[in-house]
């Protein structure tokens, strides 16, 4: 547990391991560096009675929940336990090695804050450590990948390239379904043991992200739409003030500095480039490109004009928001969701029900509603690879990204390549 802060990209303001004297247990058993439940009801951990300043604090409770049938309840209190700051029953872990992530706000300084985990006889849980991060957000910038088991090989290569070429310190959050998570964790652990990567990504469960952000997913939603909701609602976890999202089938092949490429001062650019609306729509019509709108497939010009019309009257200028990555500002996402609710839509989920294009909703909102924060940039920081011939060019060491592209993005049928690692290794030779 010694490198927790390296996973999250910054030093915790407070860190307590299970074997610290400040952490006590009423019913637990010390097990190595952990405290394990013992089929008894009571407090698994208590303590450490610390001072927290006024403001926001995010607490990571590390460990494992082995059996979801038992009762596990976390409460945070002060004034010798008389004042309950937060209390929640844990229906399932937040992620691999993460029992729960709790965000609180204190309206005044508290000097004897206690963190407790209460369990019943049926609970089977292990506590390893807790970290406290003070401030509105855990960090200033992070990366997010939403993946599934079928994309595991691609995700491993993406993360490997991320550690090698991402040149500013930033945590990497990986969101996967609970059922897929053990295999992801096993494969990443093997890579770490082999010295291929230095740190593990923070693996969070899709189910926890959706439930903790109040995202009620319709039964007919497929993984593609769920992925888009998660990319938007990640902003509601307050893990980072700004973040970049990655699809799995892409990887870096040379150094990338997000501060240099994605920022104007402290403002995160929007993945959008200015175009003539008539010419772009004509291109969509002539190509016959179809997109979803209100459950039907329509020409892309109709779908994206619809999104623009929600925020402004259409004009000659159009901005292209669909690319391989989205660059999100959490505060702007919050404003977008408030706009959605105020206009009768069910938050981010409602927007994706209407038109499942998260970058387009965010980009259009920034363009028309947050003009002072709109600085467009080409969203294609990776070279798109869309056919097998381009895959073979990479293997033959011939296909080099443009000077403002930092790797490769693979789309069907190119993303059907069974050995992403070989493509990654070939890309390293190209850039050498």
HELIX and SHEET records of a PDB file:
HELIX    1   1 UNK A    4  UNK A    8  1                                   5    
HELIX    2   2 UNK A  149  UNK A  151  5                                   3    
HELIX    3   3 UNK A  152  UNK A  165  1                                  14    
HELIX    4   4 UNK A  178  UNK A  193  1                                  16    
HELIX    5   5 UNK A  206  UNK A  212  1                                   7    
HELIX    6   6 UNK A  223  UNK A  233  1                                  11    
HELIX    7   7 UNK A  234  UNK A  237  5                                   4    
HELIX    8   8 UNK A  258  UNK A  262  1                                   5    
HELIX    9   9 UNK A  277  UNK A  287  1                                  11    
HELIX   10  10 UNK A  300  UNK A  309  1                                  10    
HELIX   11  11 UNK A  330  UNK A  342  1                                  13    
HELIX   12  12 UNK A  347  UNK A  354  1                                   8    
HELIX   13  13 UNK A  358  UNK A  369  1                                  12    
HELIX   14  14 UNK A  371  UNK A  373  5                                   3    
HELIX   15  15 UNK A  388  UNK A  395  1                                   8    
HELIX   16  16 UNK A  414  UNK A  416  5                                   3    
HELIX   17  17 UNK A  420  UNK A  431  1                                  12    
SHEET    1   A 4 UNK A  14  UNK A  17  0                                        
SHEET    2   A 4 UNK A 124  UNK A 134 -1                                        
SHEET    3   A 4 UNK A  34  UNK A  36 -1                                        
SHEET    4   A 4 UNK A  29  UNK A  31 -1                                        
SHEET    1   B 4 UNK A  14  UNK A  17  0                                        
SHEET    2   B 4 UNK A 124  UNK A 134 -1                                        
SHEET    3   B 4 UNK A  55  UNK A  67 -1                                        
SHEET    4   B 4 UNK A  98  UNK A 106 -1                                        
SHEET    1   C 3 UNK A  42  UNK A  45  0                                        
SHEET    2   C 3 UNK A 110  UNK A 119 -1                                        
SHEET    3   C 3 UNK A  48  UNK A  52 -1                                        
SHEET    1   D 4 UNK A  42  UNK A  45  0                                        
SHEET    2   D 4 UNK A 110  UNK A 119 -1                                        
SHEET    3   D 4 UNK A  72  UNK A  78 -1                                        
SHEET    4   D 4 UNK A  83  UNK A  89 -1                                        
SHEET    1   E 5 UNK A 202  UNK A 205  0                                        
SHEET    2   E 5 UNK A 171  UNK A 176  1                                        
SHEET    3   E 5 UNK A 139  UNK A 146  1                                        
SHEET    4   E 5 UNK A 240  UNK A 246  1                                        
SHEET    5   E 5 UNK A 327  UNK A 329 -1                                        
SHEET    1   F 3 UNK A 250  UNK A 252  0                                        
SHEET    2   F 3 UNK A 407  UNK A 410 -1                                        
SHEET    3   F 3 UNK A 383  UNK A 385  1                                        
SHEET    1   G 2 UNK A 263  UNK A 264  0                                        
SHEET    2   G 2 UNK A 267  UNK A 268 -1                                        
SHEET    1   H 2 UNK A 270  UNK A 271  0                                        
SHEET    2   H 2 UNK A 376  UNK A 377  1                                        
SHEET    1   I 2 UNK A 273  UNK A 276  0                                        
SHEET    2   I 2 UNK A 317  UNK A 320 -1                                        
SHEET    1   J 2 UNK A 290  UNK A 293  0                                        
SHEET    2   J 2 UNK A 296  UNK A 299 -1                                        
END                                                                             
